[in-house]
Amino acid sequence: MADFLEMESRDGIRMTWNVWPSSKIESSKCVIPLAAVYSPLRTAPEMPVLPYPPLRCKSCLCILNPYSRVDYTAKIWLCPFCYQRNHFPQHYAMINESNVPAELFPQYTTIEYAISGDRASNPNPVFLFVLDTCVIEEELGYVKSALRQAITLLPENALVGLITFGTQVHVHELGFADLFKTYVFRGSKEISKEQILDQLGLTGPRPGFPKGATVGGMPGAGALNGITAGGINRFLLAASDCEYTLNSLLDELQRDQWPVGANSRAMRCTGMALSVAAGLLGACVPGTGARILALVGGPCTEGPGMIFETFNWLQIVSKDLSEPVRSHKDLDKDAAPHYHKAIKFYDSLAKQLVNQGHVLDLFACALDQVGVAEMKVAVERTGGLVVLAESFGHSVFKDSFKRIFEAGNQSLGLSFNGTFEINCSKDVKIQGIIGPCSSLEKKGPSCADIVIGQGNTTSWKMCGLDKNTSLTVFFDVAPSERSSSALQAANQQLFIQFLTHYQHSDGQMRLRVTTITRTWVEGSATTEELVAGFDQETAAVVMARQASFKMETEEEFNATRWLDRCLIRVCSRFGDYRKDDVSSFSLNSSFAILPQFIFNLRRSQFVQVFNNSPDETAYFRMLLNRENVNNSVVMIQPSLISYSFNAPPEPALLDVASISADRILLLDAYFSVVVFHGMTIAQWRNMGYHNQPEHQAFAQLLQAPHDDAQAIIKERFPVPRLVVCDQHGSQARFLLAKLNPSATYNSANEAPPGGDIIFTDDVSLQVFVEHLQRLAVQS
């Protein structure tokens, strides 16, 4: 485990198998796929940034790395991927055994190149706020306050724009502070991108439109796509220049004035607003790092193509409040009439944003659903951030929104307009990627026949990425006839190189290169080497992401059954046992915790959608797909810490048996952090003992889990919900739902004095493992 964490800290990568079977048959017997979870921009303090361009192989275009063999006398290097001999260019003439460039240092398997040198000429980041005004006055006040705070935190050179929407879309012109000017688009009328730009005055002179532009003549300095800087600055202005204008606009901003019936939903044209925002950025700053930050307070009920409610493209729900927003049951029965058309629209919007290199961030704050399930495709393919909260006044939204613009140690390290490529050895094929990216459809010999996620390509677009963004890459083994027989004898290593070209948060264009190597193992060899290289935490995360993906893309897919079958096959393949003898079964320590992970995954919100809305399920899965291994493991199997007078804080079993009247439990379930007080502790607190000088130890015991909870919240994005509850209280359900039900209302095990039971019919971990062992040892 220590080796896996060390590799992750150096290269930002963890793999399910760190020793690979050398044949397709042997890899299929491994059950768990050959996959890597890679964080392209993981913080690496010791990683150098080189101020010169990388040196590429003239055959396969892989970049010079520590695994390249170098002939210092002849000034030649051998590419480990294709074995092509390459001559060093003239500026490498001084290299020798004692004067080696940084990219050949063995510890710099991950290195970064600064592609553009002059930071003054780098593009400025762009933030376009799209604000929903169909909310109550109190909610509008909260969101205005959050925007004012964000404006003060933005870099001075950042370009800012503002669009508000309700029944109509309002594009606010910021370039003329003395008089507010707004362009209004009907929310119910479908218009093309060209019509949007023409109405905004951002199209060049065309026949029949002599006055349709702010630009005349040839594009010169400050012109972009035929639009001058003056034309762009009407809608996108530097934060330092438009702070007063924006604050004045927010002061005067009111709720949407369109009348709403007593039993009707507000007429909200979310899709039209996002379409206008994408068109504006596409005209003004194509190919430059830009983010659309959509702050949405309810479901879309208005949009283009509307004949009757059922045929509205962008609508996800009826205007009538008596009709509930679609549920999982409605989606399963195909009884959500607006769902597929909304998906189609957001899919086309995603393609437009990916082509432009722009990001869609979604902040959905409402007690009702707002359409996260429909917008998921646009947010995920552009690498956008997503936050789901009950209100714009809730700490989950306020603290998360603030974190986006913070600098220093708390910074998310937001980067823009990235491209991700993979190069690998000849016998390694790429099946695809699950995560926040979009295929660039660049096919090559490394593409596998089987596709998982975004596949059939070796290059992907990552419009938005940060230091926590991770991708799950699935590989396959396909040794050629010529190499299969001599592979093990001649070359025991395989190589994979990840290339991430992106716009840094300071505007500089950079290229990060990570090159890794792993070892082949012969199919005829024992499984000891395979087992030693197995990373069970990464395996659980990959299985969770693959199960979530299959649930979304395959009809009638039973995730629980699929996970059970995979786990039984793994235990049958790698367990140590005598056939048909359950008592003889044991698992190597490398696999020992995997059954527990799968048990908790089967019960998690990623697999069990009961009691979750489609929006919540989409939100959970988006975060699962983009977070690193450690955070994803916490989502699958929460951590539990116990606080008591008898011992210092210590990890506790995720079991109902851990509940005790004289204990405080701290549960970290990633999306929520729960501080749970035992019955006796809660009674003492209610009596005010912690306020008495003679009971300072009790006061410290009460405070310790709160301090630890705040430390977790401070480091996490999105900010988790903090739940403080007592034993037998209503909010204790947040803890009980995550615990192993070893003691239930109908079990033989009675709860100890001061303990608790869970009212469920779910089997316990012990029963689950007993059944697993019996099935694994069957002949």
C-alpha positions in Angstrom: 0.0 0.0 0.0 2.9 2.4 0.9 4.3 1.8 -2.6 1.0 2.7 -4.3 0.7 5.9 -2.3 4.3 6.8 -3.1 3.6 6.3 -6.8 0.5 8.4 -6.6 2.3 11.3 -4.8 5.0 11.3 -7.5 3.0 10.7 -10.7 -0.7 11.2 -9.7 -1.6 7.7 -10.8 -2.9 4.5 -9.3 -3.6 1.3 -11.1 -5.7 -1.7 -10.4 -2.9 -4.1 -11.4 0.7 -3.0 -11.1 2.0 -6.2 -12.7 0.2 -7.0 -16.0 -0.6 -10.4 -17.5 1.0 -10.8 -20.9 -1.9 -12.4 -22.8 -5.6 -11.5 -23.4 -6.8 -14.7 -21.9 -4.8 -14.2 -18.7 -6.0 -10.6 -18.4 -9.7 -11.8 -18.7 -9.1 -14.2 -15.8 -8.1 -11.3 -13.6 -11.8 -10.2 -13.6 -10.9 -6.7 -12.4 -10.1 -4.6 -15.5 -6.6 -3.3 -16.2 -7.2 0.4 -15.4 -5.5 3.5 -14.2 -6.9 6.4 -12.2 -4.9 9.4 -13.2 -5.0 13.0 -11.8 -3.3 15.1 -14.6 -2.8 18.2 -12.4 -2.1 16.7 -9.0 0.1 19.0 -6.9 3.7 18.0 -7.1 5.9 20.5 -5.2 9.2 19.0 -6.4 8.2 18.8 -10.1 10.3 21.2 -12.2 8.7 23.4 -14.9 11.1 23.5 -17.9 11.2 26.8 -20.0 11.9 25.1 -23.3 9.8 22.8 -25.6 9.9 19.0 -25.2 11.9 16.7 -27.4 9.7 14.2 -29.4 10.4 10.9 -31.0 10.3 11.4 -34.8 8.3 8.1 -35.3 5.7 7.9 -32.5 5.9 11.5 -31.2 6.4 10.3 -27.6 8.4 12.7 -25.4 11.9 12.1 -24.1 11.7 10.6 -20.6 13.8 8.9 -17.9 13.2 5.5 -19.5 14.8 6.5 -22.8 18.2 4.9 -23.4 20.8 7.4 -24.2 24.1 7.1 -26.1 26.0 10.2 -24.9 28.9 9.7 -27.3 26.8 9.6 -30.5 24.2 12.0 -29.0 21.3 9.5 -29.8 18.4 8.5 -27.6 16.2 5.3 -28.1 12.5 5.7 -27.7 11.2 3.0 -25.2 7.8 2.9 -27.0 8.7 2.3 -30.6 12.5 1.7 -30.3 13.2 4.5 -32.8 16.7 6.0 -32.7 16.6 9.8 -32.5 19.4 12.3 -32.7 19.6 15.1 -30.1 19.2 18.6 -31.5 22.1 21.1 -31.5 21.2 22.7 -28.2 21.6 19.3 -26.4 25.2 19.1 -27.6 26.7 19.6 -24.1 24.9 16.6 -22.5 27.0 13.8 -21.0 26.8 11.4 -18.0 27.4 14.2 -15.5 25.4 16.9 -17.3 21.9 15.4 -17.9 18.8 17.4 -18.7 16.0 17.4 -16.2 13.7 15.2 -18.3 16.2 12.3 -18.0 16.4 12.5 -14.2 15.0 9.2 -12.9 12.9 10.9 -10.2 11.2 13.2 -12.7 8.9 10.7 -14.3 6.4 13.6 -14.2 7.6 16.9 -15.6 6.1 20.0 -17.0 7.0 22.3 -19.9 6.1 26.0 -20.2 5.0 26.3 -23.9 4.5 30.1 -23.9 7.1 32.1 -22.3 5.8 35.7 -22.0 3.0 35.8 -19.4 2.0 39.3 -20.5 0.7 37.9 -23.8 -1.2 35.0 -22.3 -5.0 35.0 -22.6 -7.0 36.1 -19.6 -9.4 33.7 -17.9 -13.1 34.5 -18.6 -16.0 34.1 -16.1 -19.6 34.5 -17.5 -22.2 34.4 -14.7 -25.7 33.2 -15.7 -28.1 34.0 -12.9 -31.6 32.7 -12.4 -34.1 35.4 -11.3 -37.1 33.1 -10.9 -36.5 32.8 -7.2 -38.0 34.3 -4.0 -36.6 37.6 -2.8 -34.6 36.0 0.0 -32.8 33.6 -2.4 -32.0 36.4 -4.8 -30.4 38.3 -1.9 -28.2 35.3 -1.1 -27.0 34.8 -4.6 -26.4 38.6 -5.1 -24.2 38.5 -2.0 -22.3 35.5 -3.3 -21.7 37.2 -6.6 -20.4 40.4 -5.0 -18.0 38.4 -2.9 -16.8 36.5 -6.0 -16.2 39.7 -8.0 -13.8 41.0 -5.2 -11.9 37.6 -5.3 -11.5 37.5 -9.1 -8.0 38.2 -10.6 -7.9 41.8 -11.8 -7.2 40.7 -15.4 -10.1 38.2 -15.5 -12.8 39.0 -18.0 -16.3 39.0 -16.5 -19.8 39.0 -18.0 -23.4 38.8 -16.7 -26.5 37.1 -18.1 -29.8 36.9 -16.1 -32.8 34.9 -17.1 -36.4 34.2 -16.1 -39.1 34.0 -18.7 -36.7 35.9 -21.0 -32.9 36.0 -21.2 -31.2 39.3 -20.4 -27.6 39.9 -21.7 -26.1 42.9 -19.8 -23.7 45.2 -21.5 -20.9 46.2 -19.1 -18.9 48.5 -21.4 -20.9 51.6 -20.8 -21.2 52.3 -17.1 -23.3 55.5 -17.4 -26.3 53.8 -18.9 -27.3 50.2 -18.4 -28.0 48.5 -21.7 -29.6 45.0 -21.9 -30.3 42.7 -24.9 -33.4 40.6 -24.3 -34.2 37.2 -25.9 -37.5 35.5 -25.7 -37.2 32.3 -23.7 -39.9 30.5 -25.7 -38.6 31.2 -29.1 -35.9 29.0 -30.8 -33.2 31.0 -32.4 -29.9 30.0 -34.0 -26.4 30.9 -32.9 -26.0 33.3 -35.8 -29.2 35.1 -34.9 -28.0 35.5 -31.3 -24.7 37.0 -32.4 -26.5 39.3 -34.9 -28.9 40.6 -32.2 -25.9 41.3 -30.0 -24.1 43.1 -32.8 -21.2 40.6 -32.9 -21.4 39.5 -36.5 -19.2 41.0 -39.2 -20.6 43.1 -42.2 -22.6 40.9 -44.5 -24.9 41.6 -47.5 -28.1 43.0 -46.2 -26.6 43.8 -42.8 -24.6 47.0 -43.3 -25.0 48.0 -39.7 -24.7 44.6 -38.1 -21.3 44.9 -36.5 -19.0 46.8 -34.3 -16.1 46.0 -36.6 -15.2 47.3 -39.9 -12.3 46.6 -42.2 -9.6 44.0 -41.7 -9.1 42.3 -38.3 -6.0 43.9 -36.8 -4.5 44.2 -33.4 -7.1 43.5 -30.8 -9.5 41.8 -33.3 -10.7 38.2 -32.8 -12.8 36.4 -35.5 -13.6 39.8 -37.0 -14.7 41.2 -33.7 -12.6 44.1 -32.2 -11.6 44.3 -28.6 -14.2 47.1 -28.3 -16.9 44.7 -29.4 -15.8 42.1 -26.9 -15.5 44.6 -24.1 -19.2 45.5 -24.4 -20.1 42.2 -22.7 -16.8 40.9 -21.2 -14.8 43.4 -19.2 -11.8 43.1 -16.9 -12.9 42.6 -13.3 -11.0 45.7 -12.1 -12.8 47.9 -14.7 -16.4 46.7 -14.2 -16.6 46.0 -10.4 -18.6 49.2 -9.9 -20.9 48.5 -12.9 -21.6 44.9 -11.8 -22.3 45.9 -8.2 -24.7 48.6 -9.5 -26.4 46.1 -11.7 -26.8 43.7 -8.8 -28.2 46.4 -6.6 -31.0 47.1 -9.1 -31.6 43.5 -10.1 -35.1 42.3 -9.3 -37.0 39.0 -9.4 -38.5 38.0 -12.7 -41.6 40.1 -13.1 -43.5 37.7 -15.3 -46.8 36.8 -13.5 -47.0 33.2 -12.2 -50.3 31.5 -11.4 -51.1 30.3 -7.9 -50.6 26.6 -8.7 -48.0 27.0 -11.4 -44.2 26.9 -11.6 -42.2 30.0 -12.6 -41.5 30.2 -16.4 -37.8 29.6 -16.5 -35.8 29.3 -19.7 -32.5 27.8 -18.4 -31.6 26.1 -21.7 -32.1 29.2 -23.7 -29.9 31.2 -21.3 -27.1 28.7 -21.5 -27.4 28.6 -25.3 -27.0 32.4 -25.5 -24.1 32.3 -23.1 -22.3 29.6 -25.2 -23.0 31.7 -28.4 -21.6 34.9 -26.7 -18.4 33.1 -25.6 -18.0 31.4 -28.9 -18.0 34.7 -30.7 -15.8 36.6 -28.3 -13.2 34.2 -26.9 -13.1 30.9 -28.9 -10.3 28.6 -27.9 -9.6 30.6 -24.8 -10.1 29.4 -21.2 -13.7 30.5 -20.2 -16.3 29.3 -17.8 -20.0 29.7 -17.8 -21.2 29.7 -14.1 -24.9 28.8 -14.1 -26.7 29.6 -10.8 -30.0 27.9 -11.1 -32.9 27.9 -8.6 -35.5 25.7 -10.1 -36.5 23.5 -13.1 -36.7 24.7 -16.7 -40.3 25.1 -17.8 -39.8 27.4 -20.9 -37.8 27.0 -24.1 -37.5 26.8 -27.9 -39.8 24.5 -29.9 -42.7 24.7 -27.5 -46.0 23.7 -29.0 -47.5 22.2 -25.9 -45.7 21.2 -22.6 -44.9 17.8 -23.8 -43.0 19.0 -26.9 -40.7 21.6 -25.3 -37.1 20.7 -26.1 -35.5 22.3 -23.0 -38.3 21.7 -20.5 -37.8 19.0 -17.9 -41.2 19.4 -16.1 -44.7 20.7 -16.5 -45.5 24.2 -15.3 -48.4 22.8 -13.2 -47.2 22.3 -9.6 -49.6 19.4 -9.2 -47.3 17.4 -11.6 -44.1 16.3 -9.7 -40.7 16.4 -11.4 -39.7 13.1 -13.0 -38.4 10.3 -10.7 -36.3 7.2 -11.3 -39.4 5.2 -11.7 -40.7 7.6 -14.4 -37.3 7.3 -16.3 -37.4 3.5 -16.1 -41.0 3.4 -17.5 -40.2 6.1 -20.1 -42.9 8.2 -18.5 -40.9 11.5 -18.5 -42.0 13.1 -21.7 -39.5 16.0 -21.6 -36.4 14.0 -20.6 -35.0 12.7 -23.9 -35.5 16.0 -25.7 -33.7 17.9 -23.0 -30.8 15.4 -23.1 -30.6 15.9 -26.8 -30.4 19.6 -26.4 -27.7 19.5 -23.7 -25.7 17.0 -25.8 -25.6 19.5 -28.7 -24.7 22.3 -26.2 -21.9 20.1 -24.9 -20.5 19.6 -28.4 -20.6 23.3 -29.0 -18.8 24.1 -25.8 -16.2 21.4 -26.3 -15.4 22.8 -29.8 -15.0 26.3 -28.3 -12.9 25.0 -25.4 -15.3 26.4 -22.7 -16.6 25.0 -19.4 -20.1 24.8 -18.0 -20.2 24.9 -14.1 -23.6 24.3 -12.5 -24.7 25.5 -9.1 -28.2 24.0 -8.5 -29.8 25.3 -5.3 -33.5 24.4 -4.7 -35.6 22.1 -2.7 -37.1 20.8 -5.9 -35.1 19.2 -8.7 -33.6 21.6 -11.3 -32.5 19.3 -14.1 -29.0 18.2 -13.1 -29.7 14.8 -14.6 -30.4 16.4 -18.0 -27.5 18.8 -17.8 -25.0 16.2 -16.7 -23.8 15.5 -20.2 -22.9 19.1 -20.8 -21.2 19.6 -17.4 -19.2 16.4 -17.4 -18.0 16.6 -21.0 -16.7 20.1 -20.5 -15.0 19.2 -17.2 -17.3 21.6 -15.2 -17.9 21.8 -11.5 -21.2 20.9 -10.0 -22.7 21.8 -6.6 -26.1 20.7 -5.4 -27.6 22.4 -2.3 -31.0 23.2 -0.8 -30.7 27.0 -0.9 -28.3 29.7 -2.1 -28.1 30.6 1.6 -26.8 27.2 2.6 -23.2 26.8 3.6 -22.7 24.1 1.0 -23.3 26.6 -1.8 -21.8 29.7 -0.2 -18.5 28.1 0.9 -18.2 26.1 -2.3 -18.8 29.1 -4.5 -16.2 31.1 -2.6 -13.6 28.3 -2.9 -13.7 28.6 -6.7 -12.2 32.1 -6.6 -9.8 31.8 -3.7 -6.1 31.9 -4.2 -3.2 30.4 -2.2 -3.3 27.0 -0.5 -7.1 26.9 -0.7 -7.1 27.4 -4.4 -8.7 24.6 -6.6 -6.0 25.3 -9.2 -8.6 25.9 -11.9 -7.1 25.4 -15.4 -8.6 25.7 -18.8 -8.8 24.4 -22.4 -6.9 21.2 -21.9 -6.1 18.3 -24.3 -5.2 14.9 -23.0 -3.3 12.3 -25.0 -2.0 8.8 -24.2 0.9 6.9 -25.8 1.6 3.3 -24.9 3.7 0.3 -25.8 2.7 -1.7 -28.9 0.9 -4.5 -27.0 -1.2 -2.2 -24.8 -4.5 -0.9 -26.2 -6.8 1.8 -24.8 -10.5 0.9 -24.3 -11.6 4.4 -23.2 -12.0 6.8 -20.4 -14.7 7.4 -17.8 -14.5 10.9 -16.4 -14.8 14.7 -17.2 -13.6 14.7 -20.8 -14.8 14.4 -24.4 -13.4 12.3 -27.2 -11.5 14.1 -30.0 -12.0 11.0 -32.2 -8.4 10.7 -33.0 -8.1 7.0 -33.9 -4.8 5.1 -33.9 -3.2 1.7 -33.6 -3.5 1.9 -29.8 -7.3 1.9 -29.8 -8.9 -1.3 -28.6 -11.9 -3.1 -30.2 -13.9 -3.0 -26.9 -15.0 0.6 -26.0 -15.7 1.7 -22.4 -16.8 5.3 -21.9 -15.2 7.8 -24.3 -13.2 5.5 -26.5 -12.0 4.8 -30.1 -9.5 7.6 -29.7 -6.1 8.4 -28.2 -6.9 12.1 -27.6 -9.5 13.8 -25.4 -10.6 17.4 -24.8 -10.6 18.6 -21.1 -12.1 22.1 -21.3 -11.9 22.5 -17.5 -9.6 20.7 -15.0 -8.2 21.3 -11.5 -5.8 19.7 -9.1 -8.4 17.1 -8.0 -9.7 16.1 -11.4 -9.1 12.5 -12.2 -9.7 10.2 -15.2 -10.3 6.4 -15.2 -8.4 4.9 -18.2 -9.3 1.3 -19.2 -6.6 -0.7 -21.0 -6.5 -4.0 -22.8 -3.7 -6.5 -23.6 -3.4 -7.4 -27.3 0.0 -8.9 -28.0 0.8 -9.2 -31.7 1.7 -12.6 -33.1 5.2 -11.5 -33.8 5.9 -10.3 -30.3 3.8 -12.7 -28.1 6.3 -15.5 -28.0 9.4 -13.5 -27.5 7.8 -10.8 -25.3 8.7 -12.1 -21.9 12.3 -13.1 -22.9 13.2 -9.9 -24.7 11.3 -7.1 -22.9 9.7 -7.5 -19.4 8.4 -3.9 -19.3 5.5 -1.9 -20.8 5.4 1.9 -21.0 2.5 4.4 -20.9 2.9 8.1 -21.4 0.2 10.7 -20.4 0.3 14.2 -22.1 -1.8 17.0 -20.7 -1.7 20.3 -22.6 -3.6 23.0 -20.8 -3.9 26.7 -20.0 -2.6 27.3 -16.4 -4.5 29.4 -14.0 -2.0 32.3 -14.6 -2.8 32.1 -18.4 0.5 30.3 -19.3 0.2 27.3 -21.7 1.8 24.2 -20.3 2.4 20.6 -21.1 2.6 18.0 -18.3 4.2 14.7 -19.2 3.9 11.6 -17.0 5.7 8.4 -18.1 5.2 5.2 -16.2 6.4 1.6 -16.6 5.0 -1.7 -15.3 6.1 -5.3 -15.6 4.7 -8.1 -17.7 4.2 -11.5 -16.0 4.0 -14.8 -17.9 0.6 -16.6 -17.9 2.4 -19.8 -16.9 3.8 -18.1 -13.8 2.2 -18.3 -10.4 -0.3 -15.7 -9.3 2.0 -14.4 -6.5 3.4 -11.5 -8.6 -0.1 -10.5 -9.8 -1.4 -10.5 -6.3 1.4 -8.5 -4.9 0.7 -5.8 -7.5 -3.0 -5.6 -6.9 -4.4 -2.3 -5.5 -7.8 -3.1 -3.9 -8.7 0.5 -3.2 -8.3 1.5 -6.8 -10.1 -1.7 -7.9 -13.1 -0.7 -5.8 -13.2 2.8 -7.3 -12.9 1.4 -10.9 -15.6 -1.1 -10.2 -17.9 1.7 -8.8 -17.3 3.9 -11.9 -17.8 1.1 -14.3 -21.0 0.0 -12.6 -22.4 3.6 -12.6 -21.6 3.9 -16.3 -23.3 0.6 -17.1 -26.4 1.6 -15.2 -26.7 4.8 -17.3 -25.9 3.3 -20.7 -27.3 -0.3 -20.6 -31.0 -1.1 -20.3 -32.0 -3.6 -17.6 -28.5 -3.7 -16.2 -28.5 -5.2 -12.7 -25.5 -3.6 -10.9 -25.9 -5.6 -7.7 -25.8 -8.9 -9.5 -22.9 -7.8 -11.7 -20.8 -6.7 -8.7 -21.6 -10.0 -6.9 -20.6 -12.1 -9.9 -17.3 -10.2 -10.3 -16.5 -10.5 -6.6 -17.2 -14.3 -6.6 -15.0 -14.8 -9.6 -12.2 -12.8 -8.0 -12.4 -14.8 -4.8 -12.5 -18.1 -6.7 -9.5 -17.1 -8.8 -7.3 -15.6 -6.1 -8.5 -17.1 -2.9 -6.7 -19.9 -1.0 -9.1 -22.8 -0.3 -9.9 -26.5 -0.7 -12.8 -27.2 -3.0 -16.2 -27.3 -1.2 -14.6 -26.6 2.1 -15.8 -23.2 3.3 -13.7 -23.3 6.5 -10.5 -23.4 4.5 -11.1 -20.2 2.6 -8.8 -17.3 3.0 -7.8 -14.2 1.0 -4.3 -12.7 0.6 -4.0 -9.3 2.4 -3.9 -7.6 -1.0 -7.5 -8.7 -1.5 -8.7 -8.8 2.1 -10.7 -5.5 2.2 -12.2 -5.9 -1.3 -15.3 -7.8 -0.2 -16.0 -5.1 2.4 -15.6 -2.4 -0.3 -18.0 -4.2 -2.6 -20.5 -4.8 0.3 -20.6 -1.0 0.9 -20.7 -0.2 -2.8 -23.8 -2.4 -3.2 -25.6 -0.4 -0.5 -24.3 3.0 -1.7 -26.2 5.8 -3.5 -24.3 5.0 -6.7 -26.0 1.6 -7.0 -29.2 2.0 -4.9 -31.2 4.9 -6.3 -34.1 4.4 -3.9 -34.9 7.5 -1.9 -32.7 9.6 -4.3 -34.0 11.8 -7.1 -32.4 11.6 -10.6 -30.7 14.9 -9.9 -29.1 13.6 -6.7 -28.0 10.4 -8.4 -26.5 12.3 -11.3 -24.7 14.6 -8.8 -23.2 11.7 -6.8 -22.0 9.9 -10.0 -20.4 13.1 -11.5 -18.3 13.6 -8.4 -17.4 9.9 -8.2 -16.1 10.0 -11.7 -13.9 13.1 -11.2 -12.4 12.7 -7.8 -9.1 10.9 -6.9 -8.9 7.4 -5.4 -8.8 8.5 -1.7 -11.9 10.7 -2.0 -13.7 8.1 -4.1 -13.0 5.4 -1.5 -14.6 7.6 1.2 -17.7 8.0 -1.0 -18.0 4.2 -1.2 -16.9 3.3 2.3 -17.2 6.2 4.8 -14.7 6.6 7.6 -15.7 6.5 11.2 -13.8 8.0 14.2 -14.7 7.4 17.8 -14.1 9.9 20.7 -14.4 8.9 24.3 -13.0 9.6 27.8 -11.2 6.3 27.9 -9.0 6.6 24.8 -7.7 9.2 22.3 -9.7 9.6 19.0 -9.4 6.3 17.1 -10.9 4.7 14.0 -14.0 2.7 14.6 -15.7 -0.1 12.7 -18.3 1.1 10.3 -20.8 -1.0 12.2 -23.9 -0.3 14.4 -21.9 -2.0 17.3 -19.7 1.1 17.4 -22.5 3.2 18.8 -22.3 3.6 22.5 -24.0 6.0 25.0 -20.7 7.5 26.2 -19.1 8.0 22.8 -19.1 10.6 20.1 -18.7 9.4 16.5 -17.5 11.4 13.5 -18.6 10.0 10.2 -17.0 11.3 6.9 -19.3 10.2 4.1 -17.7 12.7 1.6 -21.1 14.4 0.8 -21.9 14.8 4.4 -19.9 15.0 7.7 -21.9 13.7 10.7 -21.1 14.4 14.4 -23.1 11.9 16.4 -23.5 12.1 20.2 -24.3 9.0 22.3 -27.3 9.2 24.5 -25.3 9.9 27.8 -23.1 12.5 26.1 -26.2 14.3 24.7 -27.8 14.4 28.1 -24.7 15.8 29.8 -24.4 18.5 27.1 -28.1 19.4 27.4 -27.5 19.8 31.2 -24.7 22.3 30.4 -21.9 20.3 32.1 -19.4 21.5 29.4 -19.9 25.1 30.6 -18.8 24.3 34.2 -15.1 24.8 35.1 -14.7 21.4 36.7 -15.8 19.6 33.5 -13.3 21.1 31.1 -12.4 17.6 29.9 -16.0 17.1 28.8 -15.9 20.4 27.0 -12.7 19.4 25.1 -14.3 16.0 24.3 -17.4 17.8 22.8 -15.2 20.2 20.8 -12.7 17.7 19.3 -15.0 16.1 16.7 -16.2 19.6 15.6 -12.6 20.7 15.0 -11.9 17.6 13.0 -15.1 18.0 11.0 -14.2 21.6 10.2 -10.7 20.5 9.0 -12.4 18.0 6.7 -14.8 20.6 5.4 -12.0 23.1 4.8 -10.1 20.8 2.5 -13.0 19.5 0.4 -14.9 20.7 -2.7 -17.8 20.8 -3.0 -18.1 21.6 0.7 -19.9 18.7 2.5 -23.1 19.1 4.6 -22.4 19.2 8.3 -24.9 17.2 10.4 -24.8 17.4 14.2 -27.2 14.8 15.8 -27.9 12.8 18.9 -28.6 9.1 19.4 -32.3 8.3 18.8 -32.7 11.8 17.1 -34.3 12.2 13.7 -31.1 13.1 12.0 -29.3 10.1 13.4 -30.5 8.4 10.1 -27.5 10.1 8.3 -25.2 7.8 10.4 -27.4 4.7 10.7 -27.9 4.5 6.9 -24.1 4.0 6.4 -23.5 1.4 9.2 -23.2 -2.3 8.8 -26.5 -3.7 10.2 -25.0 -6.4 12.4 -27.9 -5.8 14.9 -31.4 -5.3 13.5 -34.9 -5.4 14.7 -35.2 -9.1 13.8 -31.7 -10.4 14.4 -30.6 -12.7 17.1 -28.0 -10.2 18.2 -29.3 -7.8 20.8 -27.9 -4.3 21.2 -25.7 -3.9 24.2 -26.8 -1.4 26.9 -26.5 2.1 25.4 -26.1 0.7 21.9 -28.5 0.7 19.0 -30.2 -1.4 16.3 -31.0 -0.7 12.7 -34.5 -1.2 11.4 -33.7 -2.9 8.1 -34.0 -6.2 6.2 -30.5 -5.8 4.6 -28.0 -8.6 5.4 -25.0 -7.8 7.5 -21.4 -7.9 6.3 -20.9 -11.2 8.1 -23.7 -12.9 6.3 -22.5 -11.4 3.0 -19.0 -12.8 3.5 -20.4 -16.2 4.5 -22.4 -16.5 1.3 -19.4 -15.2 -0.7 -17.1 -17.9 0.7 -19.6 -20.7 0.1 -20.0 -19.7 -3.6 -16.3 -19.1 -4.1 -15.3 -22.6 -3.0 -17.9 -24.5 -5.0 -16.6 -27.0 -7.5 
